[in-house]
Amino acid sequence: MTDASPALGGLPIVLGGNVFGWTIDQDQSFRVLDAFFEGGGRMIDTAEGYSNWVPGHKGGESEAILGAWIESRGVRADLRIATKTNMGGETGGLAPDRVAAALEGSLERLRTDYVDLHYAHRDETLTPQAEVAAGFDALMKAGKVRAIGASNFDAGRLAGALDAAAAQGLTGYSVLQPGFNLVWREHFPAALQQFAVDRGIAVLPYYGLASGFLTGKYRSEADFIGTRGAGAKNFAEAGWKALPVLEAIAGESGATMGEVALAWLRAQPAVHAPIASATKVEQVAELCKAATLDLSGDQLAKLDAVAA
């Protein structure tokens, strides 16, 4: 990673916290977090907005569960915690005062006085990029943020943000979080990937398992049931042809299909660690194994041939 990026501190895999308080309750979240930590994982991704899409929730539920776990286990110094602000891309949502206020809320829920990585969750064009850069830089100088990142930014806006920070001698975004996996790269086109390579931006992609589609769990339209199934269905049209290749390589490697999909993602230029969530301890074990699985050149080429 670049100097301004947070070291992962453990396995090259990031545990996604979007499921905490949504599809799993606090007790199950604690079990998942315990398994991830015991397996060598150290970086966890959340956001102030998780899980505001659930009826009766207002956002911050994921951070609150994560904060309770961190405090109960006494492991804050060993972790790398990432959170985000402005999930909805609200007009003016990246203004310095709003970012600072949002961070205070996140810190309270996470029960910590700093985060290792703070993202602009989505871009907005009202606030000048120079002001956005100054606001994030001030939080770094105050010791409340160790590194800053951009999530869901396109290449033009990311370049503008970096240039605005550099013009003022400020720390710019050193991490990019786009949606990207074997069968979907709509938000991470080749030009953006090359930009990340050229500028030394560490990419931590979300939807690494395509909402579970790449695990092989879904094999027909009838399988897309429930909340998770509805999300996985979004990747089916482009993904059906990839499943047999994933399955064959999994058989060769003695791994699961999900492990192979994440290992392919890890091997992509600029990608430093995929983000993937888990709702069961057994799934966490797969994530940890994926972090150490290295595919052969021939296997990578076969997957490249069916990649989006």
Residue frames as qw, qx, qy, qz and C-alpha x, y, z in Angstrom:
[[0.000, 0.886, 0.464, 0.000, 0.00, 0.00, 0.00],
 [0.272, 0.705, -0.084, 0.650, 0.95, 3.63, -0.26],
 [0.310, 0.115, -0.588, 0.738, 2.44, 5.26, 2.83],
 [0.329, -0.141, 0.218, -0.908, -0.83, 6.96, 3.71],
 [0.738, -0.148, -0.483, -0.447, -2.84, 3.73, 3.52],
 [0.646, -0.504, 0.440, -0.367, -3.58, 1.68, 6.62],
 [0.172, 0.313, -0.933, -0.052, -1.64, -1.57, 6.91],
 [0.709, -0.227, -0.498, -0.444, -4.03, -4.50, 6.98],
 [0.367, -0.532, 0.581, -0.494, -2.38, -5.82, 10.11],
 [0.663, -0.072, 0.717, -0.204, -3.25, -9.42, 9.25],
 [0.541, 0.246, 0.752, 0.284, -4.63, -11.47, 6.39],
 [0.030, 0.136, -0.366, -0.920, -5.22, -9.74, 3.02],
 [0.205, -0.497, -0.774, -0.334, -8.98, -9.91, 3.48],
 [0.154, -0.139, 0.277, -0.938, -11.42, -7.36, 4.92],
 [0.014, -0.408, -0.899, 0.161, -14.53, -8.46, 6.81],
 [0.151, -0.385, -0.331, -0.848, -17.60, -6.58, 5.62],
 [0.004, -0.173, -0.719, 0.673, -19.77, -5.30, 8.44],
 [0.372, -0.088, -0.278, -0.881, -22.91, -4.51, 6.45],
 [0.583, -0.258, -0.731, -0.242, -24.62, -7.65, 7.81],
 [0.266, -0.135, -0.695, 0.654, -24.22, -6.70, 11.48],
 [0.203, 0.351, 0.441, -0.801, -27.64, -5.79, 12.80],
 [0.526, 0.297, -0.326, -0.727, -29.24, -6.60, 9.44],
 [0.810, 0.086, -0.499, -0.296, -29.14, -10.30, 8.55],
 [0.677, -0.131, -0.640, 0.341, -27.42, -11.33, 11.79],
 [0.439, -0.864, -0.156, -0.191, -28.06, -10.08, 15.32],
 [0.110, -0.852, 0.461, -0.222, -25.48, -9.00, 17.87],
 [0.767, -0.375, 0.519, -0.052, -24.81, -12.47, 19.28],
 [0.872, 0.326, 0.298, 0.210, -24.18, -13.98, 15.84],
 [0.351, 0.889, -0.168, 0.242, -22.16, -10.92, 14.81],
 [0.406, -0.752, 0.505, -0.119, -19.93, -11.48, 17.84],
 [0.868, -0.088, 0.479, 0.095, -19.40, -15.11, 16.81],
 [0.709, 0.644, 0.127, 0.256, -18.46, -14.06, 13.28],
 [0.074, 0.920, -0.295, 0.247, -16.09, -11.37, 14.57],
 [0.654, -0.560, 0.508, -0.039, -14.47, -13.77, 17.03],
 [0.889, 0.168, 0.384, 0.186, -13.88, -16.31, 14.26],
 [0.522, 0.807, -0.022, 0.274, -12.39, -13.68, 11.96],
 [0.180, -0.869, 0.416, -0.199, -10.02, -12.42, 14.64],
 [0.763, -0.365, 0.534, -0.001, -9.00, -15.92, 15.68],
 [0.848, 0.383, 0.309, 0.197, -8.38, -16.78, 12.01],
 [0.572, -0.157, 0.194, 0.781, -5.89, -13.95, 11.65],
 [0.173, 0.699, 0.416, 0.556, -8.15, -11.28, 10.13],
 [0.356, -0.367, -0.340, 0.789, -7.66, -7.77, 11.43],
 [0.067, 0.083, -0.158, -0.982, -9.43, -5.28, 9.14],
 [0.141, 0.542, 0.815, -0.146, -13.19, -4.69, 9.36],
 [0.018, 0.155, 0.337, 0.928, -15.28, -2.44, 7.13],
 [0.018, 0.627, 0.729, -0.275, -18.46, -0.66, 8.22],
 [0.093, 0.381, 0.271, 0.879, -20.30, 2.62, 7.61],
 [0.165, 0.093, 0.448, -0.874, -22.39, 5.14, 9.49],
 [0.567, 0.095, -0.224, -0.787, -25.30, 4.30, 7.18],
 [0.488, -0.014, -0.865, -0.116, -25.39, 0.54, 7.83],
 [0.137, 0.246, 0.882, 0.377, -28.24, -0.63, 8.17],
 [0.227, 0.296, 0.223, -0.900, -30.58, 2.31, 7.52],
 [0.421, 0.060, -0.611, -0.667, -32.45, 0.36, 4.82],
 [0.280, -0.243, -0.921, 0.123, -34.02, -1.93, 7.43],
 [0.362, -0.673, -0.348, -0.543, -37.46, -0.81, 8.64],
 [0.661, -0.732, -0.165, -0.011, -37.09, 0.76, 12.07],
 [0.731, -0.223, 0.029, 0.644, -33.34, 1.33, 11.72],
 [0.105, 0.980, 0.058, -0.157, -31.73, 4.73, 11.34],
 [0.622, 0.628, -0.323, 0.339, -28.14, 3.77, 10.48],
 [0.094, -0.677, 0.574, -0.450, -25.21, 3.14, 12.80],
 [0.912, -0.271, 0.134, -0.277, -26.43, -0.29, 13.91],
 [0.899, 0.268, -0.230, 0.259, -23.42, -2.04, 12.37],
 [0.264, 0.604, -0.426, 0.620, -20.96, 0.37, 13.98],
 [0.551, -0.549, 0.300, -0.552, -22.66, -0.03, 17.36],
 [0.991, -0.116, 0.016, -0.072, -22.41, -3.82, 17.27],
 [0.745, 0.412, -0.282, 0.442, -18.80, -3.66, 16.14],
 [0.013, -0.666, 0.374, -0.645, -17.98, -1.15, 18.87],
 [0.774, -0.455, 0.213, -0.384, -19.56, -3.33, 21.54],
 [0.982, 0.073, -0.087, 0.149, -17.51, -6.31, 20.34],
 [0.494, 0.577, -0.333, 0.558, -14.26, -4.31, 20.25],
 [0.290, -0.644, 0.366, -0.606, -14.80, -3.05, 23.78],
 [0.896, -0.315, 0.149, -0.275, -15.80, -6.45, 25.16],
 [0.955, 0.148, -0.059, 0.248, -12.77, -8.17, 23.63],
 [0.406, -0.829, 0.205, 0.326, -10.22, -5.42, 24.33],
 [0.744, 0.079, 0.458, 0.481, -8.64, -5.74, 20.89],
 [0.297, 0.929, 0.133, -0.178, -8.81, -2.20, 19.48],
 [0.165, -0.783, 0.485, 0.353, -5.04, -1.81, 19.13],
 [0.479, -0.124, 0.816, 0.298, -4.86, -4.99, 17.02],
 [0.485, 0.598, 0.638, 0.006, -7.58, -3.96, 14.56],
 [0.101, -0.086, 0.340, 0.931, -7.84, -1.80, 11.46],
 [0.238, 0.611, 0.690, -0.306, -11.31, -0.25, 11.43],
 [0.081, 0.074, 0.434, 0.894, -12.73, 1.43, 8.32],
 [0.204, 0.637, 0.664, -0.333, -15.97, 3.40, 8.24],
 [0.232, 0.309, 0.493, 0.780, -17.65, 5.73, 5.78],
 [0.116, 0.537, 0.402, -0.732, -19.76, 8.87, 5.61],
 [0.395, 0.476, -0.164, -0.768, -22.36, 10.20, 3.12],
 [0.419, 0.071, 0.898, 0.116, -23.71, 6.84, 2.02],
 [0.440, 0.678, 0.572, -0.139, -26.56, 8.48, 0.15],
 [0.449, 0.215, 0.333, 0.801, -24.35, 10.91, -1.75],
 [0.040, -0.861, -0.474, 0.178, -26.31, 13.81, -0.31],
 [0.326, 0.761, 0.056, 0.558, -25.74, 17.30, -1.65],
 [0.144, -0.788, 0.317, -0.507, -23.26, 18.96, 0.69],
 [0.921, -0.372, -0.079, -0.089, -22.70, 15.68, 2.52],
 [0.829, 0.051, -0.146, 0.538, -18.91, 15.98, 2.24],
 [0.010, -0.862, 0.109, -0.495, -18.72, 19.52, 3.61],
 [0.367, 0.337, -0.686, 0.531, -16.07, 19.59, 6.37],
 [0.369, -0.271, 0.475, -0.751, -18.50, 20.32, 9.20],
 [0.878, -0.009, -0.042, -0.478, -20.81, 17.50, 8.17],
 [0.771, 0.266, -0.562, 0.140, -17.97, 15.00, 7.76],
 [0.135, 0.359, -0.659, 0.647, -16.56, 15.97, 11.16],
 [0.596, -0.195, 0.324, -0.709, -19.96, 15.62, 12.85],
 [0.915, 0.105, -0.264, -0.286, -20.57, 12.27, 11.19],
 [0.579, 0.334, -0.667, 0.330, -17.18, 11.01, 12.33],
 [0.205, -0.339, 0.590, -0.703, -17.94, 11.96, 15.95],
 [0.825, -0.063, 0.115, -0.550, -21.06, 9.82, 15.77],
 [0.859, 0.265, -0.439, -0.014, -19.09, 6.93, 14.30],
 [0.297, 0.415, -0.685, 0.520, -16.40, 7.18, 16.96],
 [0.489, -0.277, 0.454, -0.691, -19.01, 7.12, 19.71],
 [0.922, 0.053, -0.014, -0.383, -20.71, 4.04, 18.30],
 [0.798, 0.356, -0.457, 0.167, -17.40, 2.29, 17.62],
 [0.712, -0.700, 0.008, 0.056, -16.20, 3.14, 21.15],
 [0.756, 0.003, 0.097, 0.647, -12.85, 4.40, 19.94],
 [0.089, -0.837, -0.037, 0.538, -11.10, 7.75, 19.55],
 [0.118, 0.578, -0.537, -0.603, -9.86, 7.11, 16.01],
 [0.898, 0.316, 0.280, -0.127, -10.54, 5.08, 12.88],
 [0.591, -0.286, 0.538, 0.529, -7.81, 3.62, 10.73],
 [0.163, 0.122, 0.628, 0.751, -9.57, 4.49, 7.49],
 [0.273, 0.581, 0.458, -0.614, -12.34, 7.01, 6.83],
 [0.309, 0.244, 0.700, 0.596, -14.09, 6.98, 3.45],
 [0.404, 0.279, -0.040, -0.871, -16.19, 9.40, 1.51],
 [0.560, 0.167, 0.801, -0.132, -18.88, 6.78, 0.90],
 [0.495, 0.603, 0.542, 0.312, -20.25, 8.51, -2.19],
 [0.322, 0.050, 0.142, 0.935, -19.22, 11.62, -4.05],
 [0.115, 0.849, 0.491, -0.161, -21.18, 14.87, -4.19],
 [0.523, 0.389, 0.230, 0.722, -20.48, 17.87, -6.38],
 [0.144, -0.938, -0.225, -0.221, -21.75, 20.85, -4.37],
 [0.548, -0.784, 0.178, 0.232, -18.81, 21.04, -1.96],
 [0.435, 0.792, -0.427, -0.020, -15.60, 22.10, -3.75],
 [0.934, 0.026, -0.307, 0.179, -13.07, 19.30, -3.75],
 [0.337, 0.476, -0.442, 0.681, -10.48, 21.57, -2.15],
 [0.474, -0.477, 0.287, -0.682, -12.81, 22.01, 0.85],
 [0.963, -0.142, -0.129, -0.188, -13.49, 18.29, 1.06],
 [0.756, 0.282, -0.410, 0.424, -9.74, 17.61, 1.07],
 [0.035, 0.514, -0.420, 0.748, -9.15, 20.20, 3.77],
 [0.715, -0.407, 0.112, -0.557, -11.89, 18.71, 5.93],
 [0.979, -0.053, -0.192, 0.034, -10.54, 15.17, 5.78],
 [0.573, 0.416, -0.406, 0.578, -6.96, 16.38, 6.26],
 [0.258, -0.584, 0.320, -0.700, -7.98, 18.26, 9.41],
 [0.895, -0.318, 0.043, -0.309, -9.38, 15.06, 10.89],
 [0.886, 0.180, -0.279, 0.323, -6.10, 13.32, 10.15],
 [0.267, 0.532, -0.376, 0.710, -4.11, 16.10, 11.79],
 [0.541, -0.518, 0.229, -0.622, -6.38, 15.84, 14.83],
 [0.038, -0.302, 0.936, -0.180, -5.46, 12.16, 15.13],
 [0.666, 0.135, 0.463, -0.569, -9.03, 10.97, 14.63],
 [0.874, 0.460, 0.070, -0.142, -8.34, 9.37, 11.23],
 [0.610, -0.448, 0.519, 0.397, -5.23, 7.48, 10.13],
 [0.196, -0.060, 0.690, 0.694, -5.96, 7.32, 6.38],
 [0.485, 0.463, 0.248, -0.699, -8.71, 8.46, 4.01],
 [0.286, 0.055, 0.864, 0.411, -10.38, 6.77, 1.10],
 [0.455, 0.238, -0.162, -0.842, -12.98, 7.20, -1.62],
 [0.382, 0.177, 0.905, -0.054, -15.79, 4.75, -2.24],
 [0.433, 0.645, 0.630, 0.028, -17.82, 4.64, -5.47],
 [0.036, 0.792, -0.162, -0.588, -15.81, 7.44, -7.16],
 [0.812, 0.546, 0.153, 0.136, -15.17, 7.52, -10.89],
 [0.746, 0.036, 0.050, 0.664, -11.70, 8.17, -12.32],
 [0.208, 0.647, 0.132, 0.722, -12.30, 11.81, -13.16],
 [0.459, -0.806, -0.050, -0.370, -13.58, 12.78, -9.76],
 [0.863, -0.412, -0.012, 0.291, -10.93, 10.74, -7.98],
 [0.626, 0.259, 0.059, 0.733, -8.20, 12.46, -10.00],
 [0.044, -0.754, -0.105, -0.647, -9.74, 15.85, -9.22],
 [0.684, -0.718, -0.072, -0.110, -9.81, 15.07, -5.51],
 [0.841, -0.204, 0.025, 0.500, -6.18, 13.99, -5.48],
 [0.430, 0.459, 0.102, 0.771, -5.11, 17.06, -7.42],
 [0.284, -0.819, -0.126, -0.483, -7.06, 19.35, -5.09],
 [0.784, -0.606, -0.018, 0.135, -5.35, 17.83, -2.06],
 [0.770, 0.031, 0.089, 0.632, -1.90, 17.98, -3.64],
 [0.230, 0.692, 0.138, 0.670, -2.34, 21.65, -4.62],
 [0.409, -0.815, 0.051, -0.407, -2.80, 22.49, -0.93],
 [0.221, 0.480, -0.766, 0.366, -0.10, 20.18, 0.37],
 [0.676, -0.250, 0.390, -0.573, -2.72, 17.99, 2.03],
 [0.265, -0.119, 0.956, 0.035, -3.05, 14.23, 2.35],
 [0.574, 0.157, -0.336, -0.730, -5.31, 12.85, -0.35],
 [0.928, -0.034, 0.151, -0.340, -7.26, 9.65, -0.75],
 [0.013, -0.544, 0.832, 0.110, -4.95, 6.64, -0.64],
 [0.279, 0.108, 0.951, -0.074, -7.61, 3.92, -0.82],
 [0.478, 0.088, -0.342, -0.804, -10.43, 3.26, -3.28],
 [0.365, 0.113, 0.883, -0.272, -13.41, 1.03, -2.53],
 [0.483, 0.206, -0.389, -0.757, -15.29, 0.15, -5.74],
 [0.862, 0.069, 0.395, -0.311, -17.70, -2.66, -6.46],
 [0.418, 0.588, -0.650, -0.239, -15.69, -5.34, -8.27],
 [0.716, -0.208, 0.656, -0.116, -15.71, -9.10, -8.63],
 [0.402, -0.096, 0.810, 0.417, -15.13, -11.82, -11.21],
 [0.239, 0.486, 0.770, 0.337, -18.43, -11.22, -13.01],
 [0.014, -0.924, -0.373, -0.082, -19.08, -7.51, -12.35],
 [0.512, -0.244, -0.029, 0.823, -16.95, -4.43, -12.81],
 [0.147, 0.813, 0.446, 0.343, -19.43, -1.78, -13.84],
 [0.266, -0.963, -0.020, -0.036, -18.06, 0.57, -11.17],
 [0.516, -0.638, 0.455, 0.345, -14.42, -0.38, -11.67],
 [0.769, 0.638, 0.007, -0.026, -13.64, -0.10, -15.38],
 [0.861, 0.093, -0.005, 0.500, -10.17, -0.84, -16.70],
 [0.276, 0.694, -0.064, 0.662, -9.33, 2.87, -16.92],
 [0.497, -0.767, 0.137, -0.383, -10.04, 3.36, -13.20],
 [0.941, -0.279, 0.069, 0.176, -8.01, 0.28, -12.33],
 [0.701, 0.363, -0.023, 0.613, -5.05, 1.58, -14.33],
 [0.064, -0.807, 0.093, -0.580, -5.40, 4.97, -12.64],
 [0.754, -0.631, 0.116, -0.141, -5.17, 3.23, -9.26],
 [0.909, 0.000, 0.053, 0.413, -2.06, 1.38, -10.39],
 [0.471, 0.587, -0.009, 0.659, -0.44, 4.55, -11.72],
 [0.177, -0.744, 0.141, -0.629, -1.21, 6.63, -8.64],
 [0.286, 0.180, -0.819, 0.463, -0.47, 3.97, -6.04],
 [0.584, -0.259, 0.145, -0.755, -4.06, 3.76, -4.80],
 [0.076, -0.071, 0.978, -0.180, -4.84, 0.66, -2.75],
 [0.572, -0.113, -0.390, -0.713, -8.08, -0.94, -3.94],
 [0.175, 0.020, 0.893, -0.415, -10.29, -2.72, -1.42],
 [0.376, -0.097, -0.541, -0.746, -13.27, -3.89, -3.51],
 [0.506, 0.027, 0.617, -0.602, -16.69, -4.75, -2.13],
 [0.855, 0.295, 0.075, -0.420, -19.11, -7.40, -3.44],
 [0.037, -0.555, 0.812, 0.177, -16.11, -9.73, -3.71],
 [0.250, 0.061, 0.966, -0.004, -18.41, -12.77, -3.73],
 [0.272, -0.154, -0.526, -0.791, -21.21, -11.11, -5.71],
 [0.601, -0.256, 0.219, -0.724, -23.59, -11.34, -2.74],
 [0.641, -0.180, 0.718, -0.204, -22.82, -15.05, -2.50],
 [0.809, 0.496, -0.041, -0.312, -23.44, -15.88, -6.16],
 [0.471, 0.637, -0.610, 0.023, -19.81, -16.87, -6.72],
 [0.400, -0.377, 0.778, -0.303, -19.94, -19.43, -3.91],
 [0.255, 0.037, -0.902, -0.346, -22.02, -21.69, -6.15],
 [0.227, 0.218, 0.753, -0.578, -25.01, -21.53, -3.83],
 [0.537, 0.543, 0.215, -0.609, -27.28, -20.32, -6.62],
 [0.309, -0.120, 0.833, 0.444, -27.67, -22.65, -9.59],
 [0.055, 0.480, 0.749, 0.454, -31.15, -21.78, -10.92],
 [0.188, -0.474, -0.123, -0.852, -33.76, -19.04, -10.77],
 [0.697, -0.526, -0.429, -0.231, -35.56, -21.00, -8.06],
 [0.689, -0.191, -0.417, 0.562, -32.60, -20.54, -5.72],
 [0.162, 0.300, -0.094, 0.935, -32.92, -16.74, -5.54],
 [0.465, -0.686, -0.520, -0.204, -35.07, -16.52, -2.42],
 [0.559, -0.671, -0.269, 0.406, -34.92, -14.18, 0.54],
 [0.051, -0.965, 0.085, 0.243, -32.97, -10.97, 1.01],
 [0.392, -0.544, 0.611, 0.421, -29.59, -12.43, 0.10],
 [0.563, 0.274, 0.726, 0.285, -30.97, -14.29, -2.89],
 [0.317, 0.899, 0.298, -0.048, -32.42, -11.11, -4.32],
 [0.125, -0.876, 0.349, 0.308, -28.97, -9.49, -4.15],
 [0.504, -0.265, 0.744, 0.349, -27.23, -12.47, -5.72],
 [0.590, 0.567, 0.572, 0.057, -29.67, -12.51, -8.63],
 [0.185, 0.933, -0.079, -0.298, -28.23, -9.19, -9.83],
 [0.136, -0.654, 0.678, 0.307, -25.05, -11.03, -10.85],
 [0.749, 0.102, 0.652, -0.056, -26.63, -14.07, -12.48],
 [0.679, 0.714, 0.096, -0.143, -26.88, -12.93, -16.09],
 [0.333, 0.800, -0.496, 0.055, -23.15, -12.29, -16.35],
 [0.333, -0.576, 0.706, -0.243, -22.22, -14.99, -13.90],
 [0.943, 0.039, 0.209, -0.254, -23.71, -18.28, -15.07],
 [0.808, 0.509, -0.274, 0.113, -20.80, -19.03, -17.42],
 [0.090, 0.686, -0.604, 0.396, -18.25, -18.47, -14.66],
 [0.752, -0.404, 0.349, -0.385, -19.65, -21.06, -12.27],
 [0.992, 0.119, -0.021, 0.048, -18.38, -24.20, -14.09],
 [0.547, 0.589, -0.371, 0.465, -14.89, -22.70, -14.35],
 [0.302, -0.632, 0.450, -0.554, -14.89, -21.76, -10.68],
 [0.911, -0.231, 0.204, -0.276, -16.08, -25.25, -9.77],
 [0.908, 0.320, -0.183, 0.199, -13.38, -26.95, -11.84],
 [0.325, 0.614, -0.446, 0.564, -10.58, -24.85, -10.37],
 [0.568, -0.542, 0.355, -0.507, -11.95, -25.35, -6.88],
 [0.994, -0.055, 0.044, -0.082, -11.72, -29.10, -7.46],
 [0.725, 0.473, -0.296, 0.403, -8.13, -28.80, -8.65],
 [0.109, 0.611, -0.406, 0.671, -7.16, -26.62, -5.68],
 [0.460, -0.304, -0.774, 0.310, -9.00, -28.44, -2.93],
 [0.007, 0.117, 0.280, -0.953, -10.76, -25.14, -2.23],
 [0.303, 0.627, 0.657, -0.288, -14.31, -23.84, -2.34],
 [0.388, 0.637, 0.430, 0.508, -15.66, -21.81, -5.24],
 [0.183, -0.972, -0.129, -0.064, -15.85, -18.74, -3.03],
 [0.616, -0.600, 0.273, 0.431, -12.22, -19.12, -2.04],
 [0.590, 0.185, 0.487, 0.617, -11.21, -19.30, -5.68],
 [0.166, 0.847, 0.367, 0.347, -13.28, -16.21, -6.56],
 [0.341, -0.935, 0.044, 0.090, -11.61, -14.19, -3.81],
 [0.681, -0.346, 0.391, 0.514, -8.15, -15.51, -4.70],
 [0.490, 0.510, 0.440, 0.553, -8.70, -14.33, -8.29],
 [0.056, -0.958, -0.198, -0.201, -9.70, -10.91, -6.98],
 [0.579, -0.732, 0.180, 0.312, -6.61, -10.71, -4.78],
 [0.681, -0.051, 0.444, 0.579, -4.45, -11.34, -7.85],
 [0.375, 0.796, 0.367, 0.301, -5.80, -8.36, -9.80],
 [0.434, 0.275, -0.100, 0.852, -3.62, -5.26, -10.30],
 [0.132, -0.464, 0.131, -0.866, -4.06, -2.59, -7.59],
 [0.754, -0.477, -0.263, -0.368, -6.24, -4.88, -5.43],
 [0.067, 0.509, -0.706, 0.488, -4.78, -5.18, -1.94],
 [0.092, 0.085, 0.924, -0.361, -7.60, -7.04, -0.20],
 [0.316, -0.386, -0.632, -0.594, -11.19, -7.95, -1.11],
 [0.358, -0.127, 0.481, -0.790, -14.07, -7.12, 1.22],
 [0.511, -0.176, -0.762, -0.357, -16.50, -9.95, 1.93],
 [0.513, -0.378, 0.349, -0.688, -19.13, -10.42, 4.60],
 [0.379, -0.003, -0.925, 0.023, -20.10, -13.56, 6.46],
 [0.607, -0.430, -0.006, -0.668, -23.10, -14.59, 8.50],
 [0.959, -0.269, -0.050, -0.079, -21.74, -17.91, 9.80],
 [0.495, -0.688, 0.502, 0.171, -18.50, -19.04, 11.39],
 [0.781, 0.111, 0.543, 0.288, -17.99, -21.60, 8.60],
 [0.482, 0.824, 0.191, 0.228, -18.10, -18.80, 6.04],
 [0.200, -0.930, 0.306, 0.033, -15.44, -16.90, 7.99],
 [0.720, -0.323, 0.557, 0.259, -13.16, -19.93, 7.74],
 [0.688, 0.504, 0.414, 0.318, -13.51, -19.80, 3.95],
 [0.158, 0.980, -0.031, 0.119, -12.63, -16.10, 3.88],
 [0.444, -0.761, 0.456, 0.121, -9.48, -16.75, 5.86],
 [0.760, -0.009, 0.573, 0.306, -8.47, -19.62, 3.57],
 [0.539, 0.767, 0.277, 0.210, -9.08, -17.43, 0.51],
 [0.097, -0.972, 0.205, 0.054, -6.56, -14.95, 1.88],
 [0.413, -0.587, 0.663, 0.214, -3.76, -17.51, 1.51],
 [0.778, 0.308, 0.540, 0.094, -4.86, -19.32, -1.66],
 [0.023, 0.630, -0.438, -0.641, -2.60, -18.60, -4.64],
 [0.823, 0.452, 0.301, -0.166, -3.85, -19.64, -8.07],
 [0.623, -0.099, 0.506, 0.589, -1.57, -20.75, -10.91],
 [0.066, 0.381, -0.325, -0.863, -1.10, -18.67, -14.03],
 [0.144, -0.139, -0.855, -0.478, -3.17, -21.17, -15.99],
 [0.122, -0.566, -0.782, 0.230, -6.00, -21.03, -13.47],
 [0.010, -0.595, -0.159, 0.788, -5.99, -17.24, -13.48],
 [0.085, 0.196, -0.578, -0.788, -6.10, -17.24, -17.28],
 [0.130, -0.351, -0.898, -0.233, -9.13, -19.53, -17.30],
 [0.101, -0.679, -0.578, 0.442, -10.93, -17.23, -14.89],
 [0.035, -0.450, 0.173, 0.876, -9.89, -14.16, -16.88],
 [0.037, -0.073, -0.774, -0.628, -11.60, -15.73, -19.89],
 [0.232, -0.585, -0.754, -0.186, -14.98, -15.72, -18.13],
 [0.240, -0.437, -0.379, 0.779, -14.48, -12.50, -16.18],
 [0.230, 0.879, 0.392, -0.146, -16.64, -9.45, -16.80]]
